[in-house]
Amino acid sequence: MEDVATRSWNSRDELSVGAKPANEAAHVLQHSGQTGDAGLGAEGHAGAVADAVVAGR
């Protein structure tokens, strides 16, 4: 199984139904200073958050 921390969020062709809102919510938290990017860059972090939300973690 692919590690979400190493996958490029921008390389996805499609987002699942819950992934786009979760990705955008992560960006809102980043911009408000409530979270950082965990060393993944803004898109990598938002993608990892979205993956976790969609997976129910």
Rosetta constraint file for C-alpha pairs under 8 A:
AtomPair CA 2 CA 6 HARMONIC 7.81 0.50
AtomPair CA 2 CA 7 HARMONIC 7.30 0.50
AtomPair CA 3 CA 7 HARMONIC 6.57 0.50
AtomPair CA 4 CA 47 HARMONIC 7.89 0.50
AtomPair CA 4 CA 48 HARMONIC 5.74 0.50
AtomPair CA 4 CA 51 HARMONIC 7.40 0.50
AtomPair CA 5 CA 40 HARMONIC 6.97 0.50
AtomPair CA 5 CA 44 HARMONIC 7.01 0.50
AtomPair CA 5 CA 45 HARMONIC 7.76 0.50
AtomPair CA 5 CA 48 HARMONIC 6.34 0.50
AtomPair CA 7 CA 11 HARMONIC 7.94 0.50
AtomPair CA 7 CA 44 HARMONIC 7.53 0.50
AtomPair CA 8 CA 12 HARMONIC 7.58 0.50
AtomPair CA 8 CA 43 HARMONIC 7.94 0.50
AtomPair CA 8 CA 44 HARMONIC 6.15 0.50
AtomPair CA 8 CA 47 HARMONIC 7.92 0.50
AtomPair CA 9 CA 43 HARMONIC 6.25 0.50
AtomPair CA 9 CA 44 HARMONIC 5.68 0.50
AtomPair CA 9 CA 47 HARMONIC 5.21 0.50
AtomPair CA 9 CA 48 HARMONIC 7.90 0.50
AtomPair CA 10 CA 43 HARMONIC 7.36 0.50
AtomPair CA 15 CA 19 HARMONIC 5.75 0.50
AtomPair CA 15 CA 20 HARMONIC 6.28 0.50
AtomPair CA 16 CA 20 HARMONIC 7.17 0.50
AtomPair CA 16 CA 54 HARMONIC 7.93 0.50
AtomPair CA 18 CA 22 HARMONIC 6.40 0.50
AtomPair CA 18 CA 50 HARMONIC 7.57 0.50
AtomPair CA 18 CA 53 HARMONIC 7.64 0.50
AtomPair CA 18 CA 54 HARMONIC 5.86 0.50
AtomPair CA 19 CA 23 HARMONIC 5.93 0.50
AtomPair CA 19 CA 47 HARMONIC 7.96 0.50
AtomPair CA 19 CA 50 HARMONIC 4.95 0.50
AtomPair CA 19 CA 51 HARMONIC 6.68 0.50
AtomPair CA 19 CA 53 HARMONIC 7.45 0.50
AtomPair CA 19 CA 54 HARMONIC 6.16 0.50
AtomPair CA 20 CA 24 HARMONIC 6.23 0.50
AtomPair CA 20 CA 50 HARMONIC 7.29 0.50
AtomPair CA 21 CA 25 HARMONIC 6.05 0.50
AtomPair CA 21 CA 50 HARMONIC 7.93 0.50
AtomPair CA 22 CA 26 HARMONIC 6.22 0.50
AtomPair CA 22 CA 46 HARMONIC 7.64 0.50
AtomPair CA 22 CA 49 HARMONIC 6.91 0.50
AtomPair CA 22 CA 50 HARMONIC 4.78 0.50
AtomPair CA 22 CA 53 HARMONIC 6.79 0.50
AtomPair CA 23 CA 27 HARMONIC 6.56 0.50
AtomPair CA 23 CA 46 HARMONIC 4.88 0.50
AtomPair CA 23 CA 47 HARMONIC 5.89 0.50
AtomPair CA 23 CA 49 HARMONIC 6.73 0.50
AtomPair CA 23 CA 50 HARMONIC 5.03 0.50
AtomPair CA 24 CA 28 HARMONIC 6.37 0.50
AtomPair CA 24 CA 46 HARMONIC 7.33 0.50
AtomPair CA 25 CA 29 HARMONIC 6.36 0.50
AtomPair CA 26 CA 30 HARMONIC 6.21 0.50
AtomPair CA 26 CA 45 HARMONIC 7.74 0.50
AtomPair CA 26 CA 46 HARMONIC 5.14 0.50
AtomPair CA 26 CA 49 HARMONIC 6.71 0.50
AtomPair CA 26 CA 50 HARMONIC 7.74 0.50
AtomPair CA 27 CA 31 HARMONIC 6.13 0.50
AtomPair CA 27 CA 42 HARMONIC 7.26 0.50
AtomPair CA 27 CA 46 HARMONIC 6.30 0.50
AtomPair CA 28 CA 32 HARMONIC 6.14 0.50
AtomPair CA 29 CA 33 HARMONIC 6.28 0.50
AtomPair CA 29 CA 34 HARMONIC 5.21 0.50
AtomPair CA 29 CA 35 HARMONIC 5.71 0.50
AtomPair CA 30 CA 34 HARMONIC 6.04 0.50
AtomPair CA 30 CA 35 HARMONIC 5.05 0.50
AtomPair CA 30 CA 36 HARMONIC 5.68 0.50
AtomPair CA 30 CA 37 HARMONIC 7.18 0.50
AtomPair CA 30 CA 42 HARMONIC 7.71 0.50
AtomPair CA 37 CA 41 HARMONIC 5.40 0.50
AtomPair CA 37 CA 42 HARMONIC 5.43 0.50
AtomPair CA 37 CA 44 HARMONIC 7.63 0.50
AtomPair CA 37 CA 45 HARMONIC 5.08 0.50
AtomPair CA 37 CA 46 HARMONIC 7.71 0.50
AtomPair CA 38 CA 45 HARMONIC 6.47 0.50
AtomPair CA 39 CA 45 HARMONIC 7.77 0.50
AtomPair CA 40 CA 44 HARMONIC 4.91 0.50
AtomPair CA 40 CA 45 HARMONIC 5.24 0.50
AtomPair CA 41 CA 45 HARMONIC 5.99 0.50
AtomPair CA 42 CA 46 HARMONIC 6.14 0.50
AtomPair CA 43 CA 47 HARMONIC 5.94 0.50
AtomPair CA 44 CA 48 HARMONIC 6.15 0.50
AtomPair CA 45 CA 49 HARMONIC 6.18 0.50
AtomPair CA 46 CA 50 HARMONIC 6.11 0.50
AtomPair CA 47 CA 51 HARMONIC 6.04 0.50
AtomPair CA 48 CA 52 HARMONIC 6.19 0.50
AtomPair CA 49 CA 53 HARMONIC 6.19 0.50
AtomPair CA 50 CA 54 HARMONIC 6.10 0.50
AtomPair CA 51 CA 55 HARMONIC 6.05 0.50
AtomPair CA 52 CA 56 HARMONIC 6.11 0.50
AtomPair CA 52 CA 57 HARMONIC 5.01 0.50
AtomPair CA 53 CA 57 HARMONIC 5.77 0.50
